[in-house]
Amino acid sequence: MPSSLPSLLLFLFFQRTPWRANMEDVFLFCDMLRGEDISEVLLRESVNFSGWPSSTERLRSVRWQLLLGTLPDRCPPGEFLSYATEAIKKQQQDWVQCIDLVEPFAPHRDTREGDKTSQPKKKVMKFDESSSSSDETTMGENPLVPAASTYYAQEHRYRILLREIQKDVERIFWEFSLFEKKSTKVDIETLLLAYCLLHDKDYKQGMHEIVAFCYFCVYRDRELLKEMDPMVRENYGEVMTFLDSAVEHSLSTTFALFCAILNEGDTFVGLSRFFYREERCEQSAVLVCAERVQQDILLTLDPPLLHLIDSEYGISSATYLIRWLRLLFIREFCFSQVLHIWDLIFAERYLHQRRGRPYFIENGIILYISAVMIKHVKPAILQGADSALRVLMKYPPVTDAFPALLKEAVILSNGALQPLLSVTSPTGVVAVDEGAVSRQGAKLSETIKTLEVILNRSTTDETAPDSLDAMVDCIAELKKIRDVLLYGVSD
């Protein structure tokens, strides 16, 4: 690895390794700390499928927090760090309150250390005024007839929730050593218990996979940051402090992400509508969406294929689409591909929020991804009903066709994401006026000269820190030139 600071940065930036992606994140958040609006970059990269799979190593949990609103996306110049610090503190405070809901009923509550012989003698409990009284009796709750708000009723609800959650958590067989640890399973159980108790909701099968995926993304980002070169940490202390703090407390960060994905409202994704049926609705939202994918969107995309699945084979949309939609394709695609799909979902939600429109996942990109997925396995479906059911229930791996699949879904949706394709397609031609080209050419020439001066300096030069700052400025300038020439951004 190169020893000089400028050479190190060039090495990290241009290598196809996790280092390159991590340095891109460092530079990105440097811009944000300086007060620049990075939302356009986040959105553009969310729809840039040409970078897959090399973009897998981006710090997804941090980027998602910006897109989901759990971290501030826009702040006054120079104020991002203080705003972000307050948001992270708020996440931790909210998590402490959730723990207060869980801890009274946790299995370890009766194993606290202490000298039991020195504890005062407990009084005999009576449950109503008709019971005999003395100085050694006290009124208490009747565990056999508990009121809904009593400790016994809440403990009973806790135990029912825990039993259902543990059944699912024990079924997590992902190929990551993290999920073999008992502590990981306890964390996932605690996160789910906290959500259900906080929102007074029952646990629904499959929610554990959403939590586990968020949990792993936070864990993975923390590990990527640990591997960051000490020289980078030294020279980007402020940015690294922020990035570390954004993933340091894995449970509070995971919980914030999970709630932002499940909760309903203008600033959330609203996935809970796919798990819980509203009382005023005859059919659950996920069933309605599954039927819409197969009966409406697939009809537009490939009418003969719909006729084959629906009329000849008699395959109900609920048979396979409920799982696809509820779990946001976690079981249908590999880890790196799910990261890209979630990028799309969260970017779509962010665009709606920025335009002052409510976001409804029932009308979102995931429906169009589902329809294109059905079309993608058409050859197997044509082989017969058994083959069709098998391929829809256990979706085959998608490799080189994955970027094209997502791009087709975005185009088919004709929604908020589609305009972004025109500035991310590697084959698209962006009209740039001659004056802008000339100006950018002059800037590029000056930037190249600066880089040449930096790289010709001695590795022992005392001005190395200044060289590093100049390198950062050069990279920022190159990005701006790129945006003008490739993406049509105003200069």
C-alpha positions in Angstrom: 0.0 0.0 0.0 1.4 3.5 -0.8 2.9 5.3 2.1 2.3 9.0 1.3 -1.0 10.5 2.2 -2.0 11.6 -1.4 -0.9 8.2 -2.8 -2.9 6.5 -0.1 -6.0 8.4 -0.9 -5.7 7.7 -4.6 -5.1 4.1 -3.9 -8.2 3.8 -1.7 -10.4 5.8 -4.1 -9.6 3.9 -7.3 -9.3 0.3 -6.0 -12.4 -2.0 -6.4 -12.4 -2.9 -2.7 -14.4 -2.0 0.4 -11.9 0.8 0.9 -13.0 2.6 -2.2 -16.7 2.6 -1.2 -15.9 3.6 2.4 -13.8 6.6 1.2 -16.6 7.7 -1.0 -18.8 7.8 2.1 -16.1 9.8 3.9 -15.9 12.3 1.1 -19.7 12.4 0.9 -20.2 13.2 4.6 -17.3 15.7 4.4 -19.5 17.6 1.9 -22.4 17.4 4.3 -20.4 18.7 7.3 -19.5 21.7 5.1 -23.2 22.4 4.6 -23.7 21.0 1.2 -26.9 19.2 0.2 -26.0 15.6 -0.5 -29.6 14.4 -1.0 -29.2 14.5 -4.8 -26.1 12.3 -4.6 -27.9 9.8 -2.3 -30.9 9.6 -4.6 -28.8 9.3 -7.8 -26.7 6.5 -6.3 -29.8 4.7 -5.1 -30.9 4.3 -8.7 -27.5 3.8 -10.3 -27.6 0.0 -11.0 -24.4 0.1 -13.0 -22.4 0.1 -9.7 -23.7 -3.2 -8.5 -22.1 -5.2 -6.9 -19.1 -2.9 -6.3 -21.4 -0.5 -4.4 -22.2 -3.2 -1.8 -19.7 -1.8 0.7 -21.4 1.6 1.1 -22.3 2.4 4.7 -26.0 1.6 4.0 -27.4 2.0 7.6 -26.1 5.6 7.7 -27.4 6.4 4.2 -30.7 4.9 5.0 -31.1 6.9 8.2 -30.8 10.1 6.0 -33.3 8.8 3.5 -35.7 7.6 6.2 -35.4 10.8 8.3 -34.0 9.2 11.5 -30.9 11.5 10.9 -31.3 15.1 9.5 -30.8 15.3 5.8 -30.8 19.1 5.6 -29.3 21.5 8.1 -28.0 25.1 8.2 -24.4 25.3 7.0 -22.0 24.0 9.6 -24.7 22.6 11.8 -25.1 19.1 10.6 -22.8 17.5 13.2 -24.7 19.1 16.1 -28.1 18.2 14.6 -27.0 14.6 13.9 -25.6 14.3 17.4 -28.9 15.3 18.9 -30.8 12.9 16.7 -28.5 10.0 17.8 -29.0 11.0 21.4 -32.8 11.0 20.9 -32.6 7.5 19.4 -30.7 6.3 22.4 -33.2 7.9 24.8 -36.1 6.3 22.9 -34.4 2.9 23.2 -33.9 3.3 26.9 -37.6 3.9 27.3 -38.3 0.8 25.3 -36.0 -1.2 27.5 -38.0 0.0 30.5 -41.1 -1.7 28.9 -39.2 -5.0 28.5 -37.0 -5.3 31.6 -39.7 -5.7 34.2 -40.7 -9.0 32.6 -37.3 -10.2 31.4 -36.2 -13.7 32.6 -33.3 -12.2 34.6 -35.4 -10.0 36.7 -35.4 -12.4 39.7 -31.6 -13.1 39.6 -30.3 -9.8 40.8 -27.5 -10.1 43.3 -28.1 -9.3 47.0 -28.2 -10.7 50.5 -31.7 -12.1 50.8 -31.3 -12.7 54.5 -31.0 -8.9 55.1 -34.1 -8.1 53.1 -37.2 -7.1 55.1 -39.9 -9.8 55.6 -42.5 -9.7 52.9 -46.1 -9.0 54.0 -48.9 -11.5 53.2 -50.8 -10.4 50.1 -54.6 -9.9 50.2 -56.7 -9.3 47.1 -59.9 -7.6 48.4 -61.2 -6.0 51.6 -63.1 -9.1 52.7 -59.8 -10.9 53.3 -58.5 -11.0 56.9 -56.2 -8.1 57.8 -53.3 -7.6 60.1 -50.1 -5.6 60.3 -48.4 -8.3 58.1 -50.9 -8.1 55.2 -51.1 -5.7 52.3 -53.4 -5.1 49.3 -52.2 -6.5 46.0 -53.2 -7.7 42.5 -54.9 -11.0 42.1 -52.9 -13.0 39.5 -55.9 -15.2 38.8 -58.1 -12.3 37.8 -55.8 -9.6 36.5 -57.0 -6.3 35.1 -55.7 -5.4 31.7 -53.3 -2.8 33.1 -51.9 -4.8 36.0 -48.5 -6.3 36.2 -49.8 -9.9 35.9 -51.7 -9.1 32.7 -48.7 -7.4 31.1 -46.4 -10.2 32.1 -48.9 -12.7 30.5 -48.8 -10.7 27.3 -45.0 -10.5 27.4 -44.7 -14.2 27.7 -47.1 -14.9 24.8 -45.1 -12.4 22.6 -41.8 -13.9 23.6 -43.0 -17.4 22.8 -44.1 -16.4 19.3 -41.0 -14.3 18.6 -38.6 -17.0 19.8 -40.2 -19.6 17.4 -39.2 -17.4 14.5 -35.9 -16.2 15.7 -34.7 -19.8 16.1 -35.5 -20.3 12.4 -32.9 -17.7 11.2 -30.4 -19.7 9.3 -28.6 -17.0 7.4 -25.0 -17.8 6.3 -23.4 -15.2 8.6 -21.6 -16.2 11.8 -23.2 -13.3 13.6 -26.6 -15.2 13.7 -25.0 -18.2 15.3 -24.5 -16.2 18.5 -26.9 -16.4 21.3 -26.5 -12.7 22.1 -27.6 -11.9 18.5 -30.8 -13.8 18.9 -31.5 -12.2 22.3 -31.0 -8.8 20.7 -33.4 -9.5 17.9 -36.0 -10.9 20.4 -35.6 -7.7 22.5 -36.0 -5.4 19.5 -39.2 -7.2 18.5 -40.6 -7.3 22.1 -39.9 -3.6 22.4 -41.7 -2.8 19.2 -44.8 -4.8 20.1 -45.0 -3.5 23.6 -44.4 0.1 22.6 -47.0 0.1 19.9 -49.4 -2.3 21.6 -49.3 -4.7 18.6 -49.2 -8.5 18.3 -46.1 -10.0 16.8 -46.5 -11.1 13.2 -44.5 -13.9 11.5 -41.7 -12.6 9.3 -41.1 -9.4 11.2 -38.0 -11.0 12.7 -36.3 -11.1 9.2 -36.8 -7.3 8.7 -35.3 -6.7 12.1 -32.4 -9.2 11.5 -31.6 -7.5 8.2 -31.5 -4.1 9.7 -29.4 -5.5 12.6 -26.9 -7.0 10.3 -26.5 -3.8 8.2 -25.7 -1.8 11.3 -23.3 -4.5 12.5 -21.6 -4.7 9.1 -21.2 -0.9 8.8 -19.6 -0.9 12.3 -17.2 -3.6 11.2 -16.3 -1.7 8.0 -15.5 1.4 10.0 -13.3 -0.5 12.3 -11.2 -1.6 9.3 -10.7 2.0 8.2 -7.1 3.0 8.0 -5.8 4.9 11.1 -4.4 7.6 8.8 -7.8 8.2 7.4 -9.2 8.4 10.9 -6.6 10.9 11.9 -7.2 13.2 9.0 -11.0 13.0 8.9 -11.6 13.0 12.7 -14.8 14.9 12.6 -16.4 12.8 9.9 -15.2 9.6 11.5 -16.6 10.6 14.9 -20.0 11.1 13.3 -19.9 7.8 11.3 -18.8 5.9 14.4 -21.6 7.4 16.5 -24.2 6.7 13.9 -23.6 2.9 14.3 -22.0 2.7 17.7 -25.2 1.8 19.6 -26.5 -1.0 17.4 -29.8 -1.7 19.2 -31.0 1.9 19.2 -29.9 2.4 15.6 -31.5 -0.8 14.5 -34.7 0.0 16.4 -34.9 3.5 14.8 -34.5 1.9 11.3 -37.0 -0.8 12.0 -39.6 1.7 13.3 -39.1 3.9 10.3 -39.7 1.0 8.0 -42.8 -0.4 9.7 -44.5 2.7 11.1 -47.2 4.5 9.3 -47.3 8.3 8.6 -45.9 10.8 6.1 -42.3 10.3 7.2 -42.3 6.5 7.4 -42.4 3.6 4.9 -45.6 2.0 6.4 -44.7 -1.7 6.0 -46.9 -2.5 9.0 -49.9 -2.2 6.7 -48.6 -5.5 5.1 -48.6 -7.2 8.5 -51.7 -5.8 10.2 -55.2 -5.5 8.7 -57.1 -2.4 9.5 -60.5 -3.1 11.1 -62.4 -0.9 8.6 -61.0 -2.9 5.6 -62.4 -6.3 4.6 -59.1 -7.4 3.0 -55.6 -6.8 4.3 -53.4 -4.4 2.3 -50.9 -7.0 1.4 -53.6 -9.2 -0.2 -54.9 -6.3 -2.2 -51.4 -5.5 -3.4 -50.7 -9.1 -4.3 -53.8 -9.3 -6.4 -53.0 -6.0 -8.0 -49.5 -7.2 -9.0 -50.8 -10.3 -10.7 -54.1 -9.1 -12.1 -53.3 -5.5 -13.1 -49.6 -4.8 -13.4 -48.8 -8.2 -15.0 -51.7 -7.7 -17.3 -50.0 -4.6 -18.6 -46.6 -6.2 -18.7 -47.4 -9.6 -20.3 -51.1 -10.5 -20.8 -50.4 -14.1 -22.1 -48.3 -14.8 -19.0 -51.1 -13.6 -16.7 -53.6 -15.8 -18.5 -51.3 -18.8 -18.1 -50.7 -18.3 -14.4 -54.2 -17.2 -13.5 -56.6 -19.1 -15.8 -54.7 -22.2 -16.8 -52.6 -22.9 -13.7 -55.0 -21.4 -11.2 -52.1 -20.0 -9.1 -53.3 -17.5 -6.5 -51.3 -14.3 -6.1 -51.4 -14.8 -2.3 -49.5 -18.1 -2.6 -46.1 -16.4 -3.2 -46.5 -12.6 -3.4 -47.4 -12.1 0.3 -44.0 -13.3 1.3 -42.3 -11.2 -1.4 -44.0 -8.0 -0.3 -44.0 -8.4 3.4 -40.3 -9.3 3.6 -39.2 -6.8 1.0 -37.6 -9.6 -1.1 -35.2 -10.8 1.6 -35.7 -14.4 0.7 -35.8 -13.9 -3.1 -32.4 -12.2 -3.6 -28.9 -12.3 -2.2 -27.7 -9.9 0.5 -26.1 -7.4 -1.9 -29.2 -7.3 -4.1 -31.5 -6.7 -1.3 -29.4 -3.7 -0.3 -30.0 -2.2 -3.7 -33.8 -2.9 -3.6 -34.1 -1.2 -0.2 -32.1 1.7 -1.6 -34.9 2.1 -4.2 -37.7 1.8 -1.6 -36.2 4.4 0.8 -35.3 6.8 -2.0 -38.9 6.6 -3.3 -40.2 7.4 0.1 -37.7 10.3 0.5 -38.8 11.8 -2.8 -42.4 11.8 -1.8 -41.6 13.5 1.5 -39.4 16.1 -0.2 -42.3 16.9 -2.5 -44.8 17.2 0.3 -46.7 14.0 -0.7 -47.7 11.2 1.6 -46.0 7.9 0.8 -48.0 4.7 0.4 -46.0 1.5 0.0 -49.2 0.0 -1.5 -48.5 2.1 -4.6 -44.7 1.8 -4.4 -41.9 0.4 -6.5 -42.1 -3.0 -4.8 -45.2 -3.9 -6.7 -43.5 -3.3 -10.1 -40.4 -5.2 -9.0 -42.7 -8.1 -8.2 -44.3 -8.0 -11.6 -41.0 -7.8 -13.4 -39.8 -10.7 -11.3 -42.7 -12.9 -12.5 -41.9 -12.0 -16.1 -38.2 -12.8 -15.5 -38.9 -16.4 -14.8 -41.3 -16.8 -17.7 -39.3 -19.6 -19.3 -39.8 -21.8 -16.2 -43.5 -20.8 -15.9 -44.1 -21.9 -19.5 -42.9 -25.5 -18.6 -46.1 -26.2 -16.7 -48.0 -25.6 -13.5 -45.6 -27.5 -11.2 -42.6 -25.7 -12.6 -44.4 -22.3 -12.3 -45.4 -22.9 -8.7 -41.9 -24.1 -7.8 -40.1 -21.2 -9.3 -42.5 -18.6 -7.8 -42.3 -20.2 -4.3 -38.5 -20.5 -4.4 -37.2 -17.8 -6.7 -34.1 -18.7 -8.5 -30.8 -16.7 -8.2 -30.6 -13.6 -10.4 -27.1 -12.6 -11.5 -26.2 -10.4 -14.4 -29.8 -9.6 -15.2 -30.4 -8.0 -11.8 -29.6 -4.3 -12.8 -31.9 -4.7 -15.9 -34.6 -6.1 -13.8 -34.6 -3.1 -11.4 -34.4 -0.7 -14.2 -37.4 -2.2 -16.0 -39.3 -2.0 -12.7 -38.5 1.7 -12.3 -39.6 2.5 -15.9 -42.8 0.4 -15.6 -43.7 2.2 -12.4 -43.6 5.6 -14.1 -43.3 7.1 -10.6 -41.0 9.4 -8.6 -37.9 7.3 -9.3 -38.1 7.3 -13.1 -36.6 10.8 -13.7 -33.5 9.7 -11.8 -32.8 7.1 -14.5 -32.0 9.8 -17.0 -29.1 11.0 -14.9 -27.7 7.6 -13.9 -27.9 5.5 -17.1 -24.3 4.9 -18.3 -25.5 4.9 -21.9 -27.7 8.0 -21.6 -26.5 11.2 -23.3 -27.0 14.3 -21.3 -27.2 17.6 -23.2 -24.6 20.1 -22.0 -24.1 23.5 -23.6 -20.7 24.3 -25.1 -20.0 27.0 -22.6 -20.4 24.6 -19.7 -18.1 22.1 -21.4 -15.5 24.8 -21.9 -15.7 25.9 -18.3 -15.5 22.4 -17.0 -12.6 21.6 -19.2 -10.7 24.6 -17.7 -11.5 23.4 -14.2 -10.4 19.9 -15.0 -7.1 21.2 -16.4 -6.4 23.2 -13.2 -7.4 20.2 -11.0 -5.0 17.9 -12.9 -2.2 20.4 -12.4 -2.9 20.5 -8.6 -2.9 16.8 -8.4 0.4 16.6 -10.2 2.0 19.1 -7.8 0.6 17.1 -4.8 1.9 13.7 -6.1 5.3 15.1 -6.9 5.9 16.2 -3.3 8.1 14.1 -1.1 6.5 11.7 1.3 8.4 13.4 4.1 7.3 16.8 3.2 6.1 18.8 6.2 3.2 20.1 4.2 1.6 16.6 4.0 -1.5 17.7 6.0 -2.0 20.6 3.6 -1.5 18.2 0.7 -4.3 16.0 2.1 -6.7 19.0 2.3 -5.8 19.9 -1.3 -6.4 16.3 -2.4 -9.9 16.3 -0.8 -10.7 19.6 -2.6 -9.5 18.1 -5.9 -11.7 15.1 -5.5 -14.7 17.3 -4.6 -14.0 19.4 -7.7 -13.7 16.3 -9.9 -17.1 15.1 -8.6 -18.6 18.4 -9.6 -17.1 18.2 -13.1 -18.5 14.7 -13.4 -21.9 15.8 -12.3 -22.1 18.5 -14.9 -20.7 16.5 -17.8 -22.5 13.1 -17.1 -25.6 14.0 -15.2 -26.5 17.4 -16.5 -26.2 19.2 -13.2 -26.0 23.0 -13.5 -22.4 24.4 -13.2 
